[in-house]
Amino acid sequence: GEPSLELLLVPSEEPSGSGTQKLMCSGWGFNPQIKWLSGSEQRSAAAYERRMGEDGHVALTSYITVTQQDWNQGMVFTCEVIDTDLQKTTRKSTSLCTGRL
């Protein structure tokens, strides 16, 4: 089937004045790669976790940290999951304006 993904705003454990917001994206497929974009620029992920499912699917979780300033200005962040085996791309975006997805 299609690669699928979930994009979440991670509630910060830090006090709200700490100046950062964390976003998490999980994707799964046979050989998923995760790419982050903000606006049209590619961003590098802060962390990756990779898990193998029983059925041969791989679950990939990736995090990025964005500044509270960017987030509060309504900047749009996009997570793309590219399944290199299936040559398929799935993407989701989030911003302050869209609120919780």
Biopython code that builds the backbone (N, CA, C, O; Angstrom):
import numpy as np
from Bio.PDB.StructureBuilder import StructureBuilder

atoms = [
    (1, "GLY", "N", (0.818, -1.210, 0.000)),
    (1, "GLY", "CA", (0.000, 0.000, 0.000)),
    (1, "GLY", "C", (0.849, 1.256, 0.000)),
    (1, "GLY", "O", (2.067, 1.208, -0.171)),
    (2, "GLU", "N", (0.184, 2.369, 0.193)),
    (2, "GLU", "CA", (0.853, 3.663, 0.193)),
    (2, "GLU", "C", (1.698, 3.818, 1.459)),
    (2, "GLU", "O", (1.384, 3.254, 2.507)),
    (3, "PRO", "N", (2.763, 4.587, 1.338)),
    (3, "PRO", "CA", (3.436, 4.972, 2.588)),
    (3, "PRO", "C", (2.485, 5.903, 3.345)),
    (3, "PRO", "O", (1.762, 6.685, 2.728)),
    (4, "SER", "N", (2.485, 5.821, 4.657)),
    (4, "SER", "CA", (1.586, 6.711, 5.379)),
    (4, "SER", "C", (2.372, 7.475, 6.424)),
    (4, "SER", "O", (3.480, 7.082, 6.790)),
    (5, "LEU", "N", (1.802, 8.558, 6.900)),
    (5, "LEU", "CA", (2.536, 9.351, 7.867)),
    (5, "LEU", "C", (1.631, 10.084, 8.808)),
    (5, "LEU", "O", (0.446, 10.285, 8.540)),
    (6, "GLU", "N", (2.212, 10.484, 9.923)),
    (6, "GLU", "CA", (1.508, 11.220, 10.953)),
    (6, "GLU", "C", (2.425, 12.362, 11.375)),
    (6, "GLU", "O", (3.622, 12.165, 11.583)),
    (7, "LEU", "N", (1.856, 13.546, 11.497)),
    (7, "LEU", "CA", (2.644, 14.715, 11.871)),
    (7, "LEU", "C", (2.033, 15.319, 13.120)),
    (7, "LEU", "O", (0.845, 15.642, 13.135)),
    (8, "LEU", "N", (2.825, 15.475, 14.162)),
    (8, "LEU", "CA", (2.302, 15.951, 15.440)),
    (8, "LEU", "C", (3.162, 17.061, 16.017)),
    (8, "LEU", "O", (4.371, 17.131, 15.798)),
    (9, "LEU", "N", (2.492, 17.919, 16.758)),
    (9, "LEU", "CA", (3.200, 18.916, 17.546)),
    (9, "LEU", "C", (3.460, 18.254, 18.892)),
    (9, "LEU", "O", (2.519, 17.806, 19.546)),
    (10, "VAL", "N", (4.709, 18.182, 19.315)),
    (10, "VAL", "CA", (5.022, 17.536, 20.582)),
    (10, "VAL", "C", (4.874, 18.562, 21.700)),
    (10, "VAL", "O", (5.506, 19.618, 21.661)),
    (11, "PRO", "N", (4.038, 18.257, 22.701)),
    (11, "PRO", "CA", (3.900, 19.202, 23.808)),
    (11, "PRO", "C", (5.270, 19.381, 24.465)),
    (11, "PRO", "O", (5.958, 18.408, 24.775)),
    (12, "SER", "N", (5.642, 20.619, 24.666)),
    (12, "SER", "CA", (6.969, 20.885, 25.206)),
    (12, "SER", "C", (6.998, 20.627, 26.705)),
    (12, "SER", "O", (6.077, 20.997, 27.434)),
    (13, "GLU", "N", (8.080, 19.981, 27.155)),
    (13, "GLU", "CA", (8.211, 19.776, 28.597)),
    (13, "GLU", "C", (8.818, 21.031, 29.213)),
    (13, "GLU", "O", (8.792, 21.224, 30.428)),
    (14, "GLU", "N", (9.362, 21.874, 28.348)),
    (14, "GLU", "CA", (9.999, 23.080, 28.848)),
    (14, "GLU", "C", (8.935, 24.155, 29.067)),
    (14, "GLU", "O", (7.854, 24.092, 28.482)),
    (15, "PRO", "N", (9.243, 25.142, 29.912)),
    (15, "PRO", "CA", (8.301, 26.249, 30.083)),
    (15, "PRO", "C", (8.085, 26.947, 28.745)),
    (15, "PRO", "O", (8.977, 26.969, 27.897)),
    (16, "SER", "N", (6.914, 27.507, 28.563)),
    (16, "SER", "CA", (6.542, 28.024, 27.247)),
    (16, "SER", "C", (7.459, 29.151, 26.788)),
    (16, "SER", "O", (7.507, 29.453, 25.596)),
    (17, "GLY", "N", (8.174, 29.766, 27.691)),
    (17, "GLY", "CA", (9.071, 30.842, 27.283)),
    (17, "GLY", "C", (10.403, 30.336, 26.761)),
    (17, "GLY", "O", (11.284, 31.134, 26.439)),
    (18, "SER", "N", (10.565, 29.018, 26.671)),
    (18, "SER", "CA", (11.869, 28.460, 26.329)),
    (18, "SER", "C", (12.266, 28.710, 24.878)),
    (18, "SER", "O", (13.432, 28.554, 24.514)),
    (19, "GLY", "N", (11.300, 29.097, 24.051)),
    (19, "GLY", "CA", (11.661, 29.510, 22.704)),
    (19, "GLY", "C", (11.731, 28.424, 21.647)),
    (19, "GLY", "O", (12.123, 28.708, 20.515)),
    (20, "THR", "N", (11.365, 27.184, 21.973)),
    (20, "THR", "CA", (11.350, 26.175, 20.917)),
    (20, "THR", "C", (10.067, 25.353, 20.943)),
    (20, "THR", "O", (9.398, 25.226, 21.968)),
    (21, "GLN", "N", (9.759, 24.811, 19.795)),
    (21, "GLN", "CA", (8.588, 23.973, 19.579)),
    (21, "GLN", "C", (9.111, 22.717, 18.897)),
    (21, "GLN", "O", (9.959, 22.803, 18.008)),
    (22, "LYS", "N", (8.619, 21.561, 19.301)),
    (22, "LYS", "CA", (9.102, 20.320, 18.698)),
    (22, "LYS", "C", (8.012, 19.715, 17.819)),
    (22, "LYS", "O", (6.845, 19.650, 18.206)),
    (23, "LEU", "N", (8.416, 19.272, 16.627)),
    (23, "LEU", "CA", (7.475, 18.594, 15.744)),
    (23, "LEU", "C", (7.970, 17.178, 15.524)),
    (23, "LEU", "O", (9.171, 16.931, 15.410)),
    (24, "MET", "N", (7.027, 16.258, 15.466)),
    (24, "MET", "CA", (7.370, 14.863, 15.260)),
    (24, "MET", "C", (6.645, 14.351, 14.035)),
    (24, "MET", "O", (5.464, 14.640, 13.844)),
    (25, "CYS", "N", (7.332, 13.601, 13.214)),
    (25, "CYS", "CA", (6.715, 12.999, 12.053)),
    (25, "CYS", "C", (7.037, 11.513, 12.061)),
    (25, "CYS", "O", (8.204, 11.138, 12.166)),
    (26, "SER", "N", (6.023, 10.662, 11.952)),
    (26, "SER", "CA", (6.293, 9.229, 11.796)),
    (26, "SER", "C", (5.770, 8.787, 10.454)),
    (26, "SER", "O", (4.661, 9.134, 10.046)),
    (27, "GLY", "N", (6.579, 8.026, 9.787)),
    (27, "GLY", "CA", (6.167, 7.504, 8.499)),
    (27, "GLY", "C", (6.435, 6.022, 8.470)),
    (27, "GLY", "O", (7.340, 5.538, 9.150)),
    (28, "TRP", "N", (5.660, 5.294, 7.692)),
    (28, "TRP", "CA", (6.005, 3.892, 7.525)),
    (28, "TRP", "C", (5.740, 3.441, 6.115)),
    (28, "TRP", "O", (4.855, 3.944, 5.422)),
    (29, "GLY", "N", (6.537, 2.474, 5.716)),
    (29, "GLY", "CA", (6.476, 1.947, 4.369)),
    (29, "GLY", "C", (7.532, 0.856, 4.318)),
    (29, "GLY", "O", (7.943, 0.351, 5.363)),
    (30, "PHE", "N", (7.978, 0.485, 3.128)),
    (30, "PHE", "CA", (8.996, -0.558, 3.048)),
    (30, "PHE", "C", (10.383, 0.023, 3.218)),
    (30, "PHE", "O", (11.262, -0.605, 3.808)),
    (31, "ASN", "N", (10.575, 1.224, 2.698)),
    (31, "ASN", "CA", (11.888, 1.845, 2.831)),
    (31, "ASN", "C", (11.712, 3.354, 2.937)),
    (31, "ASN", "O", (12.116, 4.097, 2.042)),
    (32, "PRO", "N", (11.101, 3.810, 4.046)),
    (32, "PRO", "CA", (10.751, 5.228, 4.120)),
    (32, "PRO", "C", (11.944, 6.127, 4.427)),
    (32, "PRO", "O", (12.829, 5.767, 5.203)),
    (33, "GLN", "N", (11.950, 7.291, 3.808)),
    (33, "GLN", "CA", (12.906, 8.339, 4.141)),
    (33, "GLN", "C", (12.053, 9.542, 4.522)),
    (33, "GLN", "O", (11.006, 9.782, 3.922)),
    (34, "ILE", "N", (12.499, 10.290, 5.513)),
    (34, "ILE", "CA", (11.728, 11.469, 5.916)),
    (34, "ILE", "C", (12.498, 12.738, 5.584)),
    (34, "ILE", "O", (13.695, 12.849, 5.846)),
    (35, "LYS", "N", (11.788, 13.682, 5.006)),
    (35, "LYS", "CA", (12.365, 14.980, 4.669)),
    (35, "LYS", "C", (11.506, 16.062, 5.306)),
    (35, "LYS", "O", (10.278, 15.980, 5.290)),
    (36, "TRP", "N", (12.154, 17.073, 5.864)),
    (36, "TRP", "CA", (11.428, 18.193, 6.465)),
    (36, "TRP", "C", (11.616, 19.445, 5.623)),
    (36, "TRP", "O", (12.708, 19.704, 5.118)),
    (37, "LEU", "N", (10.562, 20.210, 5.477)),
    (37, "LEU", "CA", (10.657, 21.489, 4.773)),
    (37, "LEU", "C", (9.968, 22.547, 5.617)),
    (37, "LEU", "O", (8.958, 22.282, 6.269)),
    (38, "SER", "N", (10.525, 23.738, 5.595)),
    (38, "SER", "CA", (9.774, 24.857, 6.171)),
    (38, "SER", "C", (9.752, 25.907, 5.079)),
    (38, "SER", "O", (10.793, 26.340, 4.587)),
    (39, "GLY", "N", (8.540, 26.308, 4.709)),
    (39, "GLY", "CA", (8.412, 27.121, 3.515)),
    (39, "GLY", "C", (8.923, 26.251, 2.382)),
    (39, "GLY", "O", (8.414, 25.150, 2.173)),
    (40, "SER", "N", (9.920, 26.726, 1.647)),
    (40, "SER", "CA", (10.436, 25.913, 0.547)),
    (40, "SER", "C", (11.845, 25.418, 0.865)),
    (40, "SER", "O", (12.500, 24.809, 0.019)),
    (41, "GLU", "N", (12.311, 25.683, 2.091)),
    (41, "GLU", "CA", (13.669, 25.259, 2.438)),
    (41, "GLU", "C", (13.653, 23.909, 3.119)),
    (41, "GLU", "O", (12.771, 23.602, 3.921)),
    (42, "GLN", "N", (14.660, 23.102, 2.778)),
    (42, "GLN", "CA", (14.770, 21.830, 3.456)),
    (42, "GLN", "C", (15.444, 22.035, 4.799)),
    (42, "GLN", "O", (16.363, 22.846, 4.916)),
    (43, "ARG", "N", (14.999, 21.312, 5.808)),
    (43, "ARG", "CA", (15.580, 21.416, 7.135)),
    (43, "ARG", "C", (16.105, 20.064, 7.554)),
    (43, "ARG", "O", (15.587, 19.026, 7.144)),
    (44, "SER", "N", (17.136, 20.083, 8.374)),
    (44, "SER", "CA", (17.647, 18.786, 8.810)),
    (44, "SER", "C", (16.962, 18.400, 10.116)),
    (44, "SER", "O", (16.673, 19.244, 10.964)),
    (45, "ALA", "N", (16.713, 17.115, 10.250)),
    (45, "ALA", "CA", (16.011, 16.606, 11.422)),
    (45, "ALA", "C", (16.951, 16.567, 12.615)),
    (45, "ALA", "O", (18.160, 16.395, 12.465)),
    (46, "ALA", "N", (16.385, 16.729, 13.794)),
    (46, "ALA", "CA", (17.174, 16.672, 15.012)),
    (46, "ALA", "C", (17.452, 15.217, 15.392)),
    (46, "ALA", "O", (18.508, 14.907, 15.943)),
    (47, "ALA", "N", (16.508, 14.330, 15.096)),
    (47, "ALA", "CA", (16.677, 12.933, 15.506)),
    (47, "ALA", "C", (15.816, 12.009, 14.665)),
    (47, "ALA", "O", (14.775, 12.398, 14.135)),
    (48, "TYR", "N", (16.280, 10.785, 14.561)),
    (48, "TYR", "CA", (15.548, 9.736, 13.844)),
    (48, "TYR", "C", (15.453, 8.497, 14.711)),
    (48, "TYR", "O", (16.390, 8.174, 15.441)),
    (49, "GLU", "N", (14.341, 7.806, 14.638)),
    (49, "GLU", "CA", (14.253, 6.468, 15.238)),
    (49, "GLU", "C", (13.692, 5.556, 14.168)),
    (49, "GLU", "O", (12.751, 5.920, 13.463)),
    (50, "ARG", "N", (14.268, 4.371, 14.047)),
    (50, "ARG", "CA", (13.839, 3.430, 13.020)),
    (50, "ARG", "C", (13.446, 2.101, 13.655)),
    (50, "ARG", "O", (14.205, 1.534, 14.440)),
    (51, "ARG", "N", (12.272, 1.613, 13.317)),
    (51, "ARG", "CA", (11.801, 0.339, 13.875)),
    (51, "ARG", "C", (11.307, -0.553, 12.758)),
    (51, "ARG", "O", (10.702, -0.094, 11.789)),
    (52, "MET", "N", (11.577, -1.831, 12.910)),
    (52, "MET", "CA", (11.133, -2.787, 11.903)),
    (52, "MET", "C", (9.846, -3.441, 12.387)),
    (52, "MET", "O", (9.795, -3.943, 13.509)),
    (53, "GLY", "N", (8.804, -3.441, 11.556)),
    (53, "GLY", "CA", (7.549, -4.090, 11.939)),
    (53, "GLY", "C", (7.603, -5.576, 11.623)),
    (53, "GLY", "O", (8.482, -6.033, 10.892)),
    (54, "GLU", "N", (6.665, -6.321, 12.173)),
    (54, "GLU", "CA", (6.631, -7.772, 11.954)),
    (54, "GLU", "C", (6.401, -8.094, 10.478)),
    (54, "GLU", "O", (6.899, -9.097, 9.966)),
    (55, "ASP", "N", (5.641, -7.233, 9.803)),
    (55, "ASP", "CA", (5.249, -7.531, 8.419)),
    (55, "ASP", "C", (6.257, -7.009, 7.402)),
    (55, "ASP", "O", (5.970, -6.976, 6.205)),
    (56, "GLY", "N", (7.441, -6.600, 7.872)),
    (56, "GLY", "CA", (8.434, -6.125, 6.914)),
    (56, "GLY", "C", (8.372, -4.632, 6.663)),
    (56, "GLY", "O", (9.224, -4.087, 5.961)),
    (57, "HIS", "N", (7.378, -3.964, 7.224)),
    (57, "HIS", "CA", (7.318, -2.510, 7.101)),
    (57, "HIS", "C", (8.301, -1.868, 8.078)),
    (57, "HIS", "O", (8.598, -2.416, 9.140)),
    (58, "VAL", "N", (8.784, -0.722, 7.698)),
    (58, "VAL", "CA", (9.671, 0.024, 8.573)),
    (58, "VAL", "C", (8.935, 1.262, 9.064)),
    (58, "VAL", "O", (8.329, 1.990, 8.278)),
    (59, "ALA", "N", (8.994, 1.493, 10.369)),
    (59, "ALA", "CA", (8.424, 2.715, 10.936)),
    (59, "ALA", "C", (9.577, 3.653, 11.253)),
    (59, "ALA", "O", (10.529, 3.285, 11.941)),
    (60, "LEU", "N", (9.475, 4.848, 10.747)),
    (60, "LEU", "CA", (10.535, 5.828, 10.932)),
    (60, "LEU", "C", (9.936, 7.030, 11.647)),
    (60, "LEU", "O", (8.907, 7.555, 11.222)),
    (61, "THR", "N", (10.562, 7.466, 12.716)),
    (61, "THR", "CA", (10.078, 8.641, 13.435)),
    (61, "THR", "C", (11.173, 9.688, 13.424)),
    (61, "THR", "O", (12.340, 9.385, 13.675)),
    (62, "SER", "N", (10.793, 10.915, 13.131)),
    (62, "SER", "CA", (11.760, 11.979, 13.016)),
    (62, "SER", "C", (11.263, 13.214, 13.758)),
    (62, "SER", "O", (10.064, 13.489, 13.797)),
    (63, "TYR", "N", (12.194, 13.950, 14.341)),
    (63, "TYR", "CA", (11.833, 15.155, 15.089)),
    (63, "TYR", "C", (12.577, 16.360, 14.539)),
    (63, "TYR", "O", (13.727, 16.245, 14.116)),
    (64, "ILE", "N", (11.925, 17.512, 14.543)),
    (64, "ILE", "CA", (12.678, 18.743, 14.356)),
    (64, "ILE", "C", (12.251, 19.730, 15.451)),
    (64, "ILE", "O", (11.141, 19.671, 15.979)),
    (65, "THR", "N", (13.162, 20.621, 15.760)),
    (65, "THR", "CA", (12.877, 21.665, 16.733)),
    (65, "THR", "C", (12.807, 22.972, 15.966)),
    (65, "THR", "O", (13.705, 23.283, 15.184)),
    (66, "VAL", "N", (11.761, 23.729, 16.180)),
    (66, "VAL", "CA", (11.617, 25.005, 15.489)),
    (66, "VAL", "C", (11.555, 26.103, 16.538)),
    (66, "VAL", "O", (11.167, 25.857, 17.680)),
    (67, "THR", "N", (11.935, 27.305, 16.156)),
    (67, "THR", "CA", (11.886, 28.380, 17.144)),
    (67, "THR", "C", (10.442, 28.805, 17.362)),
    (67, "THR", "O", (9.613, 28.773, 16.452)),
    (68, "GLN", "N", (10.174, 29.199, 18.585)),
    (68, "GLN", "CA", (8.842, 29.665, 18.949)),
    (68, "GLN", "C", (8.458, 30.842, 18.050)),
    (68, "GLN", "O", (7.295, 31.012, 17.686)),
    (69, "GLN", "N", (9.452, 31.639, 17.705)),
    (69, "GLN", "CA", (9.210, 32.811, 16.864)),
    (69, "GLN", "C", (8.682, 32.395, 15.491)),
    (69, "GLN", "O", (7.683, 32.932, 15.014)),
    (70, "ASP", "N", (9.370, 31.420, 14.852)),
    (70, "ASP", "CA", (8.913, 30.918, 13.547)),
    (70, "ASP", "C", (7.508, 30.351, 13.676)),
    (70, "ASP", "O", (6.640, 30.610, 12.842)),
    (71, "TRP", "N", (7.296, 29.574, 14.734)),
    (71, "TRP", "CA", (6.001, 28.928, 14.939)),
    (71, "TRP", "C", (4.914, 29.976, 15.127)),
    (71, "TRP", "O", (3.852, 29.893, 14.510)),
    (72, "ASN", "N", (5.182, 30.971, 15.986)),
    (72, "ASN", "CA", (4.182, 32.002, 16.275)),
    (72, "ASN", "C", (3.883, 32.875, 15.075)),
    (72, "ASN", "O", (2.812, 33.476, 14.998)),
    (73, "GLN", "N", (4.816, 32.957, 14.135)),
    (73, "GLN", "CA", (4.581, 33.744, 12.931)),
    (73, "GLN", "C", (3.756, 32.971, 11.907)),
    (73, "GLN", "O", (3.447, 33.484, 10.832)),
    (74, "GLY", "N", (3.402, 31.726, 12.250)),
    (74, "GLY", "CA", (2.554, 30.947, 11.354)),
    (74, "GLY", "C", (3.317, 30.280, 10.222)),
    (74, "GLY", "O", (2.726, 29.920, 9.203)),
    (75, "MET", "N", (4.640, 30.110, 10.391)),
    (75, "MET", "CA", (5.418, 29.421, 9.365)),
    (75, "MET", "C", (4.893, 27.991, 9.201)),
    (75, "MET", "O", (4.529, 27.333, 10.176)),
    (76, "VAL", "N", (4.861, 27.530, 7.957)),
    (76, "VAL", "CA", (4.330, 26.193, 7.682)),
    (76, "VAL", "C", (5.476, 25.195, 7.606)),
    (76, "VAL", "O", (6.461, 25.415, 6.901)),
    (77, "PHE", "N", (5.337, 24.097, 8.340)),
    (77, "PHE", "CA", (6.345, 23.031, 8.323)),
    (77, "PHE", "C", (5.741, 21.799, 7.673)),
    (77, "PHE", "O", (4.609, 21.415, 7.967)),
    (78, "THR", "N", (6.503, 21.192, 6.797)),
    (78, "THR", "CA", (6.012, 20.049, 6.034)),
    (78, "THR", "C", (6.924, 18.857, 6.255)),
    (78, "THR", "O", (8.150, 18.969, 6.242)),
    (79, "CYS", "N", (6.288, 17.712, 6.457)),
    (79, "CYS", "CA", (7.033, 16.465, 6.551)),
    (79, "CYS", "C", (6.704, 15.653, 5.312)),
    (79, "CYS", "O", (5.534, 15.471, 4.973)),
    (80, "GLU", "N", (7.727, 15.170, 4.642)),
    (80, "GLU", "CA", (7.539, 14.325, 3.460)),
    (80, "GLU", "C", (8.087, 12.950, 3.758)),
    (80, "GLU", "O", (9.216, 12.811, 4.227)),
    (81, "VAL", "N", (7.291, 11.935, 3.487)),
    (81, "VAL", "CA", (7.795, 10.569, 3.579)),
    (81, "VAL", "C", (7.928, 10.042, 2.165)),
    (81, "VAL", "O", (6.957, 9.968, 1.413)),
    (82, "ILE", "N", (9.149, 9.679, 1.822)),
    (82, "ILE", "CA", (9.411, 9.161, 0.480)),
    (82, "ILE", "C", (9.698, 7.670, 0.641)),
    (82, "ILE", "O", (10.627, 7.280, 1.348)),
    (83, "ASP", "N", (8.902, 6.854, -0.012)),
    (83, "ASP", "CA", (9.187, 5.422, 0.028)),
    (83, "ASP", "C", (9.983, 5.095, -1.227)),
    (83, "ASP", "O", (9.441, 5.054, -2.331)),
    (84, "THR", "N", (11.288, 4.861, -1.037)),
    (84, "THR", "CA", (12.166, 4.692, -2.188)),
    (84, "THR", "C", (11.887, 3.397, -2.949)),
    (84, "THR", "O", (12.159, 3.304, -4.146)),
    (85, "ASP", "N", (11.340, 2.393, -2.248)),
    (85, "ASP", "CA", (11.008, 1.148, -2.937)),
    (85, "ASP", "C", (9.786, 1.325, -3.829)),
    (85, "ASP", "O", (9.743, 0.817, -4.950)),
    (86, "LEU", "N", (8.797, 2.049, -3.321)),
    (86, "LEU", "CA", (7.554, 2.211, -4.073)),
    (86, "LEU", "C", (7.567, 3.450, -4.968)),
    (86, "LEU", "O", (6.660, 3.656, -5.774)),
    (87, "GLN", "N", (8.621, 4.283, -4.813)),
    (87, "GLN", "CA", (8.686, 5.538, -5.574)),
    (87, "GLN", "C", (7.449, 6.385, -5.326)),
    (87, "GLN", "O", (6.883, 6.962, -6.254)),
    (88, "LYS", "N", (7.032, 6.457, -4.053)),
    (88, "LYS", "CA", (5.849, 7.251, -3.723)),
    (88, "LYS", "C", (6.194, 8.249, -2.628)),
    (88, "LYS", "O", (7.021, 7.976, -1.757)),
    (89, "THR", "N", (5.555, 9.396, -2.685)),
    (89, "THR", "CA", (5.775, 10.419, -1.675)),
    (89, "THR", "C", (4.450, 10.821, -1.046)),
    (89, "THR", "O", (3.460, 11.035, -1.745)),
    (90, "THR", "N", (4.439, 10.920, 0.271)),
    (90, "THR", "CA", (3.274, 11.397, 0.995)),
    (90, "THR", "C", (3.731, 12.591, 1.808)),
    (90, "THR", "O", (4.836, 12.574, 2.350)),
    (91, "ARG", "N", (2.910, 13.634, 1.908)),
    (91, "ARG", "CA", (3.334, 14.762, 2.731)),
    (91, "ARG", "C", (2.197, 15.340, 3.541)),
    (91, "ARG", "O", (1.032, 15.275, 3.149)),
    (92, "LYS", "N", (2.557, 15.907, 4.680)),
    (92, "LYS", "CA", (1.588, 16.630, 5.503)),
    (92, "LYS", "C", (2.238, 17.892, 6.012)),
    (92, "LYS", "O", (3.450, 17.946, 6.218)),
    (93, "SER", "N", (1.415, 18.912, 6.215)),
    (93, "SER", "CA", (1.943, 20.168, 6.726)),
    (93, "SER", "C", (1.214, 20.585, 7.980)),
    (93, "SER", "O", (0.064, 20.202, 8.196)),
    (94, "THR", "N", (1.876, 21.367, 8.802)),
    (94, "THR", "CA", (1.225, 21.926, 9.971)),
    (94, "THR", "C", (1.756, 23.325, 10.212)),
    (94, "THR", "O", (2.874, 23.657, 9.816)),
    (95, "SER", "N", (0.948, 24.136, 10.861)),
    (95, "SER", "CA", (1.394, 25.465, 11.278)),
    (95, "SER", "C", (0.518, 25.879, 12.446)),
    (95, "SER", "O", (-0.463, 25.211, 12.773)),
    (96, "LEU", "N", (0.879, 26.971, 13.058)),
    (96, "LEU", "CA", (0.081, 27.494, 14.159)),
    (96, "LEU", "C", (-1.353, 27.716, 13.698)),
    (96, "LEU", "O", (-2.301, 27.470, 14.443)),
    (97, "CYS", "N", (-1.499, 28.180, 12.472)),
    (97, "CYS", "CA", (-2.831, 28.504, 11.939)),
    (97, "CYS", "C", (-3.716, 27.272, 11.773)),
    (97, "CYS", "O", (-4.926, 27.339, 11.987)),
    (98, "THR", "N", (-3.106, 26.140, 11.389)),
    (98, "THR", "CA", (-3.936, 24.950, 11.225)),
    (98, "THR", "C", (-4.250, 24.347, 12.588)),
    (98, "THR", "O", (-5.148, 23.512, 12.707)),
    (99, "GLY", "N", (-3.519, 24.763, 13.613)),
    (99, "GLY", "CA", (-3.753, 24.240, 14.952)),
    (99, "GLY", "C", (-3.424, 22.766, 14.987)),
    (99, "GLY", "O", (-2.555, 22.306, 14.247)),
    (100, "ARG", "N", (-4.105, 22.022, 15.833)),
    (100, "ARG", "CA", (-3.864, 20.575, 15.898)),
    (100, "ARG", "C", (-4.399, 19.962, 14.623)),
    (100, "ARG", "O", (-5.481, 20.321, 14.158)),
    (101, "LEU", "N", (-3.641, 19.035, 14.057)),
    (101, "LEU", "CA", (-4.025, 18.466, 12.766)),
    (101, "LEU", "C", (-5.325, 17.664, 12.839)),
    (101, "LEU", "O", (-5.775, 17.124, 11.828)),
]
sb = StructureBuilder()
sb.init_structure("model")
sb.init_model(0)
sb.init_chain("A")
sb.init_seg("    ")
for serial, (resi, resn, name, xyz) in enumerate(atoms, 1):
    if name == "N":
        sb.init_residue(resn, " ", resi, " ")
    sb.init_atom(name, np.array(xyz, "f"), 0.0, 1.0, " ", f" {name:<3s}", serial, name[0])
structure = sb.get_structure()
